[in-house]
Amino acid sequence: MEKLPVVILKKESYLAMIRNAEGTNLFRNLYASVNGEKVDIVKDGKRSCAFFSSLVLHYFNLIETSHATVAGLERDLLKSGWIKTNTPNIGDVIIWEPKLQGDTATTHSGFYLGDNQAMSNDWQTRVPIKHHMTYGVNGDGTPVRAITAIYTRDFDT
């Protein structure tokens, strides 16, 4: 019996992992030693957006490492060949403007799913959720959360 070659479909697998992450607790904790004490630096999922985004990207060798901050994620995206674009394509990385979450204003990251939908880690439920790409529209027609950057790249198989 002849063995047929198996070729992993990278982009399809990447998109499936993003979609399948919805509701999972997998990205809730990232421990570090801070001044000799063990600290969950993503605060049990409250600050896990960059961790979620970067772990998926790193798993598929689309960036160099995982990150706990959006700033670190953005630096790695640029270093790893991602480029800014104005129009999102399915699988692109989205960065949103800083917004107050609890007592801290933070930038936010996630993935574009198509049809004006995105997936990102929600600070309240502490798991990845599917939502409108700008979290909807205010009464004056402006986005609830403005997109500040969209990163895209070509996928090899």
LUMLORO-445162 format. One line per 8 residues: number of its first residue (from 0); their letters; for each residue x, y, z of N, C-alpha, C, O, CB. Coordinates in steps of 0.05 Angstrom, whole numbers. Glycine has a CB too. Example, Ala and Ser with C-alpha at 12.3 -4.5 7.8 and 13.67 -1.06 7.14 Angstrom:
2
0	as	264,-114,156,246,-90,156,264,-66,156,285,-66,169,226,-89,181 ~ 257,-45,142,273,-21,143,258,1,157,268,23,161,282,-12,114
//
This chain:
157
0	meklpvvi	17,-23,0,0,0,0,18,25,0,36,28,17,-19,0,25 ~ 13,42,-19,29,67,-22,21,88,-1,-3,94,2,27,78,-51 ~ 41,99,12,36,121,31,32,147,16,49,155,-1,59,123,52 ~ 11,161,21,6,187,9,18,208,27,18,206,51,-25,191,5 ~ 28,230,14,40,251,31,18,266,47,-4,270,37,55,271,13 ~ 26,273,71,8,288,88,19,316,91,42,320,99,5,274,117 ~ 3,335,84,11,363,85,-9,378,104,-32,379,98,12,377,57 ~ 2,388,126,-15,403,144,-24,429,131,-8,443,119,0,409,171
8	lkkesyla	-50,434,132,-61,459,121,-60,480,143,-78,482,160,-91,454,111 ~ -39,495,143,-32,514,165,-54,534,170,-63,537,193,-6,528,159 ~ -63,548,150,-83,569,154,-109,558,164,-122,569,182,-87,586,128 ~ -118,536,152,-143,524,160,-142,514,189,-161,517,204,-151,500,141 ~ -119,502,196,-116,493,224,-114,516,243,-126,515,265,-90,476,226 ~ -101,537,236,-98,562,252,-126,574,257,-133,581,279,-80,583,238 ~ -142,576,236,-169,587,238,-187,569,256,-203,579,271,-182,591,211 ~ -184,543,253,-199,525,269,-192,527,299,-210,527,316,-195,496,260
16	mirnaegt	-166,531,305,-158,534,333,-170,559,344,-179,559,367,-127,535,335 ~ -170,581,329,-182,606,339,-212,602,345,-221,609,366,-178,629,318 ~ -226,591,326,-255,587,329,-261,567,352,-280,571,368,-268,576,303 ~ -245,546,355,-249,526,376,-242,536,404,-248,523,423,-234,501,369 ~ -228,559,405,-220,569,431,-243,582,447,-240,587,471,-197,589,428 ~ -264,588,433,-287,602,446,-295,588,471,-302,564,471,-310,604,426 ~ -295,602,494,-305,592,519,-285,575,535,-291,567,557,-328,576,514 ~ -261,571,524,-242,554,539,-227,569,561,-223,593,559,-221,542,519
24	nlfrnlya	-221,554,582,-206,566,605,-175,564,600,-160,571,618,-213,552,630 ~ -167,553,578,-139,547,573,-120,571,576,-97,568,583,-136,537,545 ~ -130,596,571,-113,619,570,-115,637,596,-107,660,595,-119,636,546 ~ -126,626,617,-132,642,641,-108,647,659,-108,667,674,-152,628,658 ~ -87,631,657,-65,635,676,-38,634,663,-33,617,645,-66,613,697 ~ -21,652,671,7,653,663,23,662,687,22,685,695,12,672,638 ~ 39,643,698,53,649,723,81,658,718,95,649,699,53,624,741 ~ 90,676,734,117,687,733,127,691,762,111,695,780,119,713,716
32	svngekvd	153,691,765,165,698,790,170,728,790,186,738,774,191,682,796 ~ 157,743,808,160,772,809,170,778,837,156,774,857,133,787,803 ~ 195,788,839,208,794,865,207,769,883,203,771,907,194,817,879 ~ 212,746,870,213,721,885,186,709,893,185,688,906,228,725,910 ~ 164,721,884,137,710,890,123,701,864,126,714,843,120,731,904 ~ 109,679,866,94,669,843,69,687,839,53,690,857,85,639,847 ~ 67,698,814,45,716,808,32,707,782,46,701,762,55,745,806 ~ 5,706,781,-9,701,756,-11,728,741,-28,745,747,-38,689,761
40	ivkdgkrs	7,732,722,10,759,710,-13,766,691,-15,788,682,36,760,695 ~ -30,746,684,-54,752,668,-79,753,685,-102,754,674,-56,732,645 ~ -76,752,711,-97,756,730,-122,739,726,-144,749,725,-105,785,730 ~ -117,713,725,-138,693,722,-157,699,698,-181,695,700,-155,692,748 ~ -145,709,677,-160,714,652,-169,742,648,-179,749,626,-183,696,652 ~ -166,759,668,-175,787,665,-157,802,645,-166,821,633,-174,801,692 ~ -132,794,642,-113,807,624,-100,787,605,-76,788,600,-91,822,640 ~ -117,770,593,-106,747,577,-107,751,547,-102,732,533,-121,723,584
48	caffsslv	-115,774,537,-119,777,508,-93,772,493,-93,757,473,-129,804,501 ~ -71,784,501,-46,780,487,-35,752,490,-23,740,472,-25,800,496 ~ -40,740,514,-32,713,519,-47,694,500,-34,676,488,-37,705,548 ~ -73,697,498,-89,681,479,-79,685,450,-73,665,437,-119,689,481 ~ -78,709,441,-70,715,414,-42,704,408,-38,690,388,-70,745,408 ~ -23,709,425,4,701,420,9,671,422,25,661,407,23,715,439 ~ -5,657,439,-2,628,441,-12,615,415,2,597,405,-18,617,465 ~ -34,624,404,-44,613,379,-24,618,357,-17,601,341,-72,624,372
56	lhyfnlie	-15,643,355,5,651,334,31,635,338,42,626,318,10,681,336 ~ 41,633,362,66,619,367,64,589,360,82,577,349,75,623,396 ~ 41,577,367,37,549,361,41,542,332,51,521,325,8,541,370 ~ 33,561,314,35,557,285,60,570,274,63,574,250,11,568,271 ~ 79,577,292,105,590,284,100,616,268,115,621,249,121,571,268 ~ 80,631,275,74,656,261,86,680,276,87,702,265,44,660,259 ~ 95,676,300,111,695,316,132,679,331,131,655,332,93,712,335 ~ 151,693,343,173,680,357,167,668,384,177,647,391,196,699,360
64	tshatvag	149,681,400,144,671,427,116,681,436,103,696,422,166,681,446 ~ 108,672,459,83,682,471,88,707,487,110,712,495,69,659,488 ~ 66,722,492,68,748,505,46,752,525,24,741,522,69,770,485 ~ 51,768,545,31,775,565,20,804,560,1,812,572,42,774,593 ~ 33,818,541,24,846,535,19,850,505,32,836,489,45,866,545 ~ 1,868,499,-5,874,471,20,888,459,26,883,435,-29,893,469 ~ 34,904,473,58,917,462,79,897,454,90,899,432,70,937,484 ~ 83,877,470,102,855,463,93,839,439,108,832,422,106,837,487
72	lerdllks	67,834,438,55,820,415,59,836,390,67,825,369,25,815,420 ~ 54,862,390,57,878,366,86,879,357,91,878,333,47,907,372 ~ 104,882,375,133,882,367,140,855,353,154,855,333,151,886,392 ~ 130,833,364,136,807,352,123,803,325,134,792,307,127,785,372 ~ 98,813,323,84,812,297,101,825,275,106,813,254,56,825,298 ~ 110,849,280,126,864,260,153,850,255,161,848,232,131,893,270 ~ 165,840,276,191,826,273,187,800,257,206,791,243,203,820,300 ~ 163,788,259,158,762,246,145,764,219,136,744,208,140,746,264
80	gwiktntp	145,788,207,136,791,180,107,799,176,98,801,153,140,767,166 ~ 92,804,197,65,814,194,66,843,186,84,858,195,49,810,221 ~ 47,852,170,46,880,161,19,892,168,-1,878,169,52,882,131 ~ 19,918,172,-7,932,177,-23,934,151,-12,938,130,-1,960,190 ~ -49,932,154,-67,936,132,-92,951,142,-95,954,166,-76,908,121 ~ -108,961,124,-132,976,131,-157,959,130,-177,966,143,-135,1000,113 ~ -156,937,115,-179,920,112,-173,893,123,-155,880,113,-188,919,82 ~ -189,883,142,-183,857,154,-190,834,136,-210,835,121,-197,854,180
88	nigdviiw	-174,813,137,-180,787,124,-182,767,147,-171,771,168,-158,779,104 ~ -197,746,141,-200,725,162,-173,715,172,-156,708,156,-217,701,150 ~ -170,715,198,-146,706,211,-127,729,218,-107,724,232,-132,687,193 ~ -132,753,209,-115,776,216,-117,782,246,-137,775,259,-123,801,199 ~ -96,794,256,-95,802,284,-105,831,286,-96,848,271,-66,799,296 ~ -123,836,305,-134,862,309,-124,873,336,-123,858,356,-165,861,308 ~ -117,899,336,-110,913,361,-131,935,364,-136,951,346,-81,924,360 ~ -143,936,388,-163,956,394,-151,977,413,-132,973,427,-187,943,407
96	epklqgdt	-164,1001,412,-157,1023,429,-158,1016,458,-173,998,466,-174,1048,422 ~ -143,1031,475,-146,1027,504,-174,1034,513,-186,1054,505,-125,1044,519 ~ -184,1018,531,-210,1023,544,-207,1015,573,-191,999,581,-233,1006,531 ~ -223,1028,590,-223,1022,618,-236,994,623,-259,989,615,-239,1044,634 ~ -221,977,636,-230,950,644,-225,948,674,-202,944,682,-216,927,627 ~ -246,950,689,-243,952,718,-230,979,724,-242,1000,718,-225,929,728 ~ -206,978,736,-193,1003,744,-169,1010,726,-154,1028,732,-184,1002,772 ~ -166,995,704,-143,999,686,-151,1002,657,-167,986,647,-123,975,689
104	atthsgfy	-140,1022,643,-144,1024,614,-123,1007,600,-99,1010,605,-142,1055,605 ~ -133,989,583,-115,971,569,-121,970,539,-144,972,531,-116,943,581 ~ -100,966,523,-105,959,495,-113,930,494,-112,916,514,-79,964,477 ~ -122,921,471,-134,895,469,-127,882,442,-123,896,422,-165,896,472 ~ -124,855,442,-118,841,417,-136,818,413,-148,807,432,-89,832,417 ~ -139,810,388,-155,787,381,-152,781,351,-134,790,338,-185,791,388 ~ -171,765,340,-170,756,313,-195,763,298,-217,763,309,-165,725,312 ~ -192,769,272,-215,775,255,-225,748,244,-210,732,233,-207,794,232
112	lgdnqams	-252,744,246,-264,719,237,-280,722,211,-288,702,200,-283,709,258 ~ -283,746,201,-300,751,178,-327,760,186,-335,758,209,-302,725,161 ~ -342,772,167,-369,781,171,-371,800,195,-390,799,211,-388,758,175 ~ -351,818,199,-350,837,221,-349,825,248,-356,837,268,-374,855,219 ~ -340,800,250,-338,785,275,-308,782,283,-291,780,266,-352,758,274 ~ -303,781,309,-276,777,319,-278,757,343,-299,752,353,-263,804,328 ~ -254,747,350,-251,730,374,-229,742,391,-207,747,381,-245,700,366 ~ -235,746,416,-215,756,435,-222,747,463,-245,739,468,-212,787,433
120	ndwqtrvp	-202,749,481,-207,741,508,-223,764,522,-214,787,521,-181,735,523 ~ -245,757,535,-261,776,549,-252,779,578,-250,760,592,-291,768,547 ~ -248,804,587,-237,808,614,-258,802,635,-250,797,658,-228,837,616 ~ -283,802,628,-304,797,649,-309,767,652,-309,757,674,-330,811,642 ~ -313,753,629,-318,724,631,-291,708,633,-291,685,641,-334,714,607 ~ -269,722,625,-242,711,627,-237,688,608,-219,671,613,-237,702,655 ~ -252,687,586,-248,666,566,-251,680,538,-263,701,536,-268,643,569 ~ -240,667,517,-245,678,490,-274,677,483,-288,658,487,-228,663,470
128	ikhhmtyg	-283,700,471,-311,701,462,-312,713,433,-293,727,424,-328,719,481 ~ -333,706,419,-338,717,392,-355,742,396,-373,743,412,-353,696,374 ~ -348,764,381,-362,789,384,-359,806,359,-343,799,341,-351,805,409 ~ -374,827,357,-372,846,334,-343,857,334,-332,861,356,-393,868,336 ~ -332,862,311,-304,870,309,-298,897,322,-275,903,328,-296,871,280 ~ -319,914,326,-315,938,342,-333,939,366,-338,960,378,-321,963,324 ~ -342,915,374,-360,913,398,-386,927,393,-399,935,413,-346,923,423 ~ -393,932,368,-418,945,362,-413,974,355,-391,983,351,-437,943,385
136	vngdgtpv	-435,989,353,-434,1017,345,-450,1034,366,-471,1026,374,-446,1021,317 ~ -438,1057,373,-451,1075,391,-474,1089,377,-477,1087,352,-431,1096,402 ~ -491,1103,392,-514,1117,381,-506,1138,360,-522,1144,342,-529,1130,402 ~ -482,1149,362,-473,1169,342,-459,1156,318,-449,1171,301,-454,1188,356 ~ -460,1130,317,-448,1116,293,-418,1109,296,-407,1096,278,-451,1133,269 ~ -406,1117,318,-378,1110,322,-375,1082,334,-393,1073,348,-364,1131,340 ~ -353,1069,329,-349,1042,341,-347,1044,372,-337,1063,383,-324,1029,330 ~ -358,1023,385,-356,1022,414,-326,1020,422,-318,1033,441,-371,997,425
144	raitaiyt	-311,1005,407,-282,1003,412,-267,1005,385,-269,986,369,-274,977,427 ~ -254,1027,381,-240,1031,355,-217,1013,351,-202,1006,370,-231,1061,353 ~ -213,1004,326,-190,988,319,-167,1007,313,-170,1026,298,-196,970,294 ~ -144,1002,326,-120,1019,321,-100,1006,302,-84,1020,290,-107,1024,347 ~ -102,980,298,-84,966,279,-95,939,271,-108,926,287,-55,963,292 ~ -90,932,246,-96,906,236,-71,895,224,-58,908,207,-120,906,215 ~ -63,871,232,-38,858,221,-46,834,205,-63,818,212,-19,850,244 ~ -33,832,182,-38,810,163,-12,798,153,10,810,156,-55,820,139
152	rdfdt	-14,774,142,10,761,129,0,739,112,-22,729,115,30,751,151 ~ 17,731,93,12,708,76,18,683,92,36,683,109,28,708,50 ~ 3,662,87,8,636,100,21,617,80,12,615,57,-18,624,111 ~ 41,603,90,51,581,74,37,556,85,27,556,107,83,579,76 ~ 37,535,69,23,511,78,36,498,102,27,478,111,22,490,55
//
